[in-house]
Amino acid sequence: MNPEDLKFLIVDDFSTMRRIVRNLLKEVGYNNADEAEDGAVALAKLKAGNFNFVVSDLNMPNMNGFELLQNIRADAELKHLPVLLVTAEAKKEDIVTAAQMGANGYIVKPFTKATLEEKLGKIVAKMSA
């Protein structure tokens, strides 16, 4: 699968942040993205849709990023999906928890196009391997 064919789901409760992530993805060559405003909406879209990659905020109402990750990893149909977590707080315990729960990566806001591109590149390379 070509990286440009990957379908992303961007999960964040702030529409501005979703737009920023979507624009950064476009800039690095990923044009196929949909959005969800929290983990609950995201999970419903993931179950219904044909997504290849999740970029999710940690702190959201209804279902946060950790809960979303937990649900994805517990679902036989979804558990293979790469999940990149995005957060405003770089708490060491959150990074450890994310890794233990099976997150594929972790980025702290605000992040640059270069940071996003590097993280995605590493995850996509592992997916293709």
C-alpha positions in Angstrom: 0.0 0.0 0.0 1.3 3.4 -0.9 1.5 5.9 1.9 -0.7 8.3 0.0 -3.4 5.7 -0.1 -3.6 5.5 3.7 -6.9 6.7 5.2 -6.5 8.6 8.4 -8.9 9.3 11.2 -8.1 12.4 13.2 -9.6 12.5 16.6 -9.7 15.7 18.7 -12.4 17.6 20.5 -11.1 20.9 19.1 -12.0 21.4 15.4 -9.1 23.8 15.0 -6.6 21.1 16.1 -8.3 18.6 13.7 -7.9 21.1 10.9 -4.2 21.7 11.8 -3.5 18.0 11.8 -5.4 17.5 8.5 -3.4 20.3 6.9 -0.1 18.9 8.2 -1.0 15.5 6.8 -1.8 17.0 3.4 1.6 18.8 3.5 3.5 15.6 4.0 1.5 13.7 1.3 -1.5 12.1 3.1 -4.6 13.5 1.6 -7.2 11.0 2.7 -8.5 11.9 6.2 -11.7 12.0 8.1 -12.4 13.5 11.6 -14.1 12.6 14.8 -14.7 14.9 17.9 -14.1 12.2 20.5 -13.2 8.6 21.0 -16.8 7.4 21.0 -17.5 8.9 17.6 -14.1 7.7 16.4 -14.8 4.1 17.4 -18.1 4.1 15.6 -16.4 5.5 12.4 -13.6 3.0 12.7 -16.0 0.1 13.0 -18.0 1.4 10.0 -15.1 2.6 7.8 -12.0 1.5 6.1 -9.3 3.4 8.0 -5.6 2.6 8.1 -4.3 5.0 10.7 -5.5 6.9 13.8 -4.1 10.1 15.1 -5.8 10.8 18.4 -5.7 13.5 21.1 -5.5 12.1 24.7 -7.8 14.5 26.6 -11.3 14.4 25.2 -14.8 14.2 26.6 -17.0 11.0 26.4 -14.0 8.7 25.5 -10.4 9.8 25.8 -7.4 8.7 23.7 -6.4 6.0 26.2 -9.9 4.6 26.2 -10.1 4.7 22.4 -6.7 3.0 22.2 -7.9 0.3 24.6 -11.1 -0.3 22.5 -9.1 -0.5 19.3 -6.6 -3.0 20.7 -9.5 -5.1 22.1 -11.3 -5.3 18.8 -10.2 -8.1 16.5 -11.1 -6.1 13.4 -9.3 -3.0 14.5 -6.4 -4.1 16.7 -3.8 -3.9 13.8 -4.5 -0.2 13.3 -1.5 2.1 14.1 -2.4 4.7 16.6 -0.4 7.9 17.1 -1.4 9.8 20.3 -1.2 13.5 20.5 -1.2 15.4 23.8 -0.6 18.8 25.3 1.1 17.4 28.3 4.3 15.4 28.2 3.8 13.4 31.4 6.3 10.6 31.6 3.6 8.2 33.0 1.3 9.0 30.1 4.1 8.1 27.6 4.7 4.9 29.5 1.0 4.1 29.7 0.6 4.8 25.9 3.5 2.4 25.1 2.2 -0.3 27.4 -1.3 0.0 25.9 0.1 -0.5 22.4 0.3 3.0 21.0 2.6 3.2 18.0 3.8 6.7 18.8 3.3 9.8 20.9 3.6 13.5 20.0 3.4 16.5 22.2 1.5 19.7 21.1 2.5 22.0 19.7 4.3 19.9 17.1 5.9 20.8 13.7 5.3 19.3 10.3 8.8 17.7 10.6 7.9 15.9 13.9 4.7 14.6 12.5 6.4 13.5 9.3 9.2 11.7 11.2 6.8 9.8 13.5 4.4 8.8 10.7 7.4 7.8 8.5 8.7 5.4 11.2 5.2 3.9 11.8 4.5 3.5 8.1 7.9 1.9 7.5 7.0 -0.7 10.2 3.6 -1.3 8.7 5.2 -2.0 5.3 7.9 -4.2 6.7 
